[in-house]
Amino acid sequence: MTRPPIQPEPEPPRLRLRLDDAADGAAGTRAQFGGSGAAWPQAGTDAGDRLARVRQRLVAQRVGSGAVAAGGARGAIGPAAAGGLPPARGRATATAREQRRAVATENILSRGLSADDARWILAARAGEQLQGGSVAALPAESRRGLMHAAHALGMRPFEAGLVIAVVQDAARRGETLESARPLLGFVPARGRRAGREGSPSLRVLVWALALGAALLAAMAAWVTR
């Protein structure tokens, strides 16, 4: 008895993967199988693993491209999102501020002290009483005398101390008293002009005497009545 010829086994169907470009991304990937339509042998597990790896790769690519786009947008916004000023505008603002400060300083330095200014009078007296040349020492008695003179000129002790310090600093630098005139202009001017030191006190004394005389006359008239 002759044996029938052995029929060759059908070849397993080939797997052809096609990635879908639809908006659903990785979920749109599908596998299209072809061949003779026979049942898939043991290769289903391998095909599933390959599909999972393709899906993960697509998701990773989309996530990476989104992060790069977001980073580029933040870089394009730059310092404007941080609320800071552009460098050019910041430099212009600083320059304008420095110019205003320089103008204010020049205005103060240009103020001249008249000869009858209390600050200038006290400075001249202090310059005459300095001792020791460049040491510019001021004895305690001389300082007390200058403080009394400053009080008579209507200056406060703090203002008088500033004037004396300016005069001493100029003497120690080897400069003249005239060179200290601009710095003396920074001292607050509260003193009276020269020649007017005793005027307010004299007026008060005259009014007090007149009032006392009037009260005395009224009292004498009331007693003798």
Secondary structure as GFF3:
##gff-version 3
##sequence-region A 1 225
A	DSSP	beta_strand	15	18	.	.	.	ID=ss1
A	DSSP	three_ten_helix	25	28	.	.	.	ID=ss2
A	DSSP	beta_strand	30	33	.	.	.	ID=ss3
A	DSSP	alpha_helix	44	77	.	.	.	ID=ss4
A	DSSP	three_ten_helix	78	80	.	.	.	ID=ss5
A	DSSP	alpha_helix	87	109	.	.	.	ID=ss6
A	DSSP	alpha_helix	118	129	.	.	.	ID=ss7
A	DSSP	three_ten_helix	133	135	.	.	.	ID=ss8
A	DSSP	alpha_helix	140	152	.	.	.	ID=ss9
A	DSSP	alpha_helix	157	172	.	.	.	ID=ss10
A	DSSP	three_ten_helix	178	180	.	.	.	ID=ss11
A	DSSP	alpha_helix	181	184	.	.	.	ID=ss12
A	DSSP	alpha_helix	199	223	.	.	.	ID=ss13
###
